[in-house]
Amino acid sequence: MNILILGSGGREHTFAWKIVQSPKCEHLFVAPGNSGTAEIATNVNIGVTDFEAIKELVLDKNIDIVVVGPEDPLVQGVHDYFLNDEAIKHVSVIGPQKVAAELEGSKEFAKEFLYRHNIPTAAYESFTKETVEKGYVFLETLNPPYVLKADGLAAGKGVVILNDLDEAKAELKSMLVDAKFGAASTKVVIEEFLDGIELSCFVLTDGENYKILPTAKDYKRIGEGDTGLNTGGMGAVSPVPFATEEFLAKIEERIVKPTVNGFKKDNLPYVGFVFIGLIKVGDDPKVIEYNVRMGDPETEVVLPRLKNDFVEILQAMSNGTLDKINIEIDERAATTIMLVSGGYPEAYEKGKEIVGVEAIEGSIPFHAGAQIQEDGKIVTSGGRVMAITSYGETYQEAIKKSYQNIEKLHFDKMNYRKDIGFDL
């Protein structure tokens, strides 16, 4: 069958790497793709929200399944676009419909869903420009630190955590009144701070049945020791060492089951990946957020541990037979270290030549913000450039292998965290 992946990051390269291993995949296309996907699939220079061009490509190339990588097309309704068009409604789309994608598109929508289905999460209230004064009062009722979240999509940068009350009030004004995050912060959710250690749970669902993929933990801050600005993710580890069998059972009973049942009760049509951001408070899991797609860089450690034919899983998700699939997991640990452009997550330069990729041994380089030029050179094209994934009997062994291979790579101003897994 012919498959199309939408997206251009490390997550999409990992999808492509896994999909081309399946004998069921005849032709694989990636729009727009990167230098990594160019080596194993056909890149097509189409934006992920250019639905008209995507439709033309799907018809031209006889695409059977569309796998949606990033959140933007889902929140904008790409699945609905296919269902509402006679010419392409037969094509399977992996990703929820627009109404369900609001779980990531709106923090308030997600919090209301959590409360409605008694799923453990932090206490919260939401505010607009008109109610900013009430927001100040609500902040005064909380103990620091203060958590402020832009309601809409802010490219992973819309969450601010501050220790000082006056700073928190100033930040609330900046988000609501001064539109710091543009339309994303016309509404702001203020939450109680949950003190614990974070992890991610990934769930596959066909709308009726679900399967749970391995847990992962990612590292969001740019600096060692989890300091500095938030990024899209600087590395990840799977499995999560502190997630015991007992703790995983709590996640399934208290969070995964009521989430999937909630989709059905609320009539939220959901075929795709559910990425549940969790925090372990004491011995109990609580939900920080939902994402309606796979995480990045977590995909780079979760999918390599999946032994199944990924295309078989995608088929089962789209035709409602996920209950027939038995998920098989590699017992080894997988880790990934993200190489980023100098200056990221703030201003950075692009177009830096990446050398040494062919020298990597025993690790998998998943390309992210990297493109191949006509002369065959691979150059940087984004903030997060490449994820170096390794297996090991332990996560320490896997991390060591990734760092050994990173030493063979170079591009101007290359940066990465030297302490992934430090807190485990």
Steps between C-alpha positions, in 0.01 A plus 500: 500500500600862455544713812542874558652652814434868572783684675872572487651425842677221682164343584414473130841357409445237772154419359655465155785281631246267662249496213753409227591187702151364427447277194151653482644840403546536124569874465559750779463876458582770756372858477714703533756263660869559572845366404438179697167417336651587158730196535218247552185659353386760247485852641230728356530874563151562640412671827318294765198734501470538120202265485426561129854404397491199736178383335656529151803299615279231659302458177807519274701243695208275597565539874327252734601635842593851617696514827484848654815592693454851647203653683427799271323311216298300755382809689415657162291197407695298242314180594162673454621640165550142374167373639308787338646447151351218288823459302718423806262390778610136449860587600594409859621795707694425818420790732184619680227713345496874573262493799722242674823681403382786725647291783831645384363809326352641823639457852160597642319236288747239629456603866120488467528150348724384788265638764190361327642145497659515848852458364763619753652839408598833656235748622457789254303804384509681167500874428470748212605863451167605653554292816873566552428660842327180613810317381714709735268407789513129408882511493492638856311187615774266371836404645803559276619404248227631270416321173359707210403333174396670176173330403585450131791350305822692569755259346586350839594839647170610657560371853667726759590398857595779742583512871422866564136617533564844351686345206210257448251790492720689254529190281120451506457860381767447234322190368140631513524877451823530299431179300847355566410178317260664254163327456624202707482708819165674459409259779740383772464201733652540849573170674618385838861383482548125527831398654634174363683338210356503148455223245303438182248226426415416137173335407373371166124498447258411222225688686378186675807300603839616623856375534770658718848555358815521717533797735768762439646798679620804310714796603349836408749757631793618292752493788662227705319412822168601340581871499440779251230544238246238392564330166317247288707232678874434539498123546294206623525166678279188477392316708469732799690329785268625777182385322444170684237241403281632782536860381429403137183321618386824669562692175285253305214481752480864607605679180509295178167316541297807606665701219398255225155454659473879518555523122199271452278672759576848362473385138859602418594297188852380566717277282867556571760562768425642844806647670427549870743724687510368856659590831569256783393672823592271789395161363214629289482610134327825403440647154686819407376514140375311198661507158317350204807358324827328586763699689833616368767388602309223684401333170872451434522268805148350506468377139845336489384283794185388314558158342169486308449578133399867534288497184291213641437715808402801286256280306348364821458854635321613185267200470409460868683173567770618741378243755633227269857635521744375760757773565856363524768709668880473482627443854803721440506865602512770234630854544533797270709818522391806299758710319386860467609818324705750701266761651193271499230536640556868425641639172731264311663475157410242236689348207793357700651191339464180708797264469567154641155341469641210297752426780227412752512135614253322727266801532219631278516864389145633465511822299279789616590857396727386217469514122698356210631745242535438125874442546420219747611690810278478808445838667312624807152641438354524851567536870494130583724345236552129567414237764757228565319186624666194651399171662659358814439234765465800735415861422850597623657273238274639228576861596874430496473359147311811378762733648784297343340542156427869553877554521522395133251770393557867444329816380583861585375599852357148563354473851356214706439408863770288661278378786199318349379246758675685783192499727421128473 
